């Protein structure tokens, strides 16, 4: 990790007035969970756009109309009405250079094909996506060797048709493989443990990505645990230490500089960071500063409930920070009702310190999905938060004296156009940062954007790409305070 000097503390200003509507994630118990947001460029103007889940309200397409470096501003996009949406993830399914959307729902899931200019058409049937009337709350995807289309995972929550539910009534989940340029056979993951987040990553850096699931013990009650699956053939790994928690969200990032991704899982009570040792994971000690187990401001001393988790270098000092969206499930009396979102800033010793209140983003609504993304092109990661039964939030990053930064976007010909599964190493100031291009994670929503690296005081950097098939490129210059596009020959 980088060891540059400490920079000024993070600061955000409220730009929610730049949203065209006061969008809320609404609904009853089927929407206690979910509420994600997809962040992607749907019109090719290099400004990230949003699709926010609405629950019983229609999902909202918000098209970015911000000026470079200026206040955040969005306008309403045109999209066919979609209700029952719990979340969405962007990916280029058909490799045409236009982002598509996997839309998760209480009810049949939907695939929306991007047509350009922020227009979409329902391609669920045309792409032969198997669907059923389930309660879908998790998604992840990857391209396997030789495949034209992605392998996708849909994680389902409680089986609403089980007359003995909802407790101990977790639904099964599906891994769907491609057949040519369409989706094919479904493989069922059973028993299910009420999956709320999923991520496919090359956890061991062995060239073999694996699917990790974070599951909610509130409904599986006993016998369940966090899971890891090999994809080919589909098989659950049993050779690692199991852990059970009220799993809500999942995020990964290499925090130690060894090239292996750590994993962060949100929960009710303690949030759990695990360090990756290659052959397994070790729980981070309390002193790491990542448990975020109680409200850090206000007078509500009951335990916190974490949802979306995301790593990002908020002050561009070369060290990944961590945002955690928080909020009571609904009216759970044992958990905090006034539960502010957390912004954990990583220090030079690798430990994290709470800065949410000082940064101005410690709101008390029931947060669910969120995203860290540079929404106005100034090199600082802004913040969007979707709330349950409260208006969504939009925060512009105005951190003073922030460090330099570098953006990296990958492209390759043919299948897997955006190089999902690739690793980018960035070298500056004698340190190397590593990030993987993935689809999944978070809580019910994810981003398809260039990778963002903080450089601290450095203005010179190099990058190297390890492509999804294991081919490693040469070190090449990375432009400071700009986006570097790397296209594979």
NORJO-V974501 format. One record per helix or strand. SS is the DSSP state (~ for helix, > for strand). FROM is the first residue (numbers start at 1). LEN is the number of residues. If there is no record, write none. Layout:
[[SS FROM LEN] [SS FROM LEN]]
This chain:
[[> 12 3] [~ 16 3] [> 25 2] [~ 29 3] [> 37 4] [> 49 4] [> 55 1] [> 60 5] [> 74 3] [> 85 7] [> 100 7] [> 110 7] [> 119 4] [> 135 8] [> 151 6] [> 158 1] [> 170 1] [> 173 6] [> 183 7] [> 195 7] [> 210 7] [~ 217 4] [> 227 4] [> 235 2] [> 246 1] [> 250 4] [> 262 4] [> 268 1] [> 272 5] [> 281 3] [~ 286 3] [> 294 1] [> 303 1] [> 305 8] [> 321 6] [> 335 1] [> 342 5] [> 352 3] [~ 356 4] [> 366 8] [> 382 7] [> 390 8] [> 404 8] [> 423 6] [> 431 6] [> 439 2] [> 442 1] [> 445 1] [> 447 1] [> 451 6] [> 461 6] [> 472 1] [> 476 3] [> 483 5]]
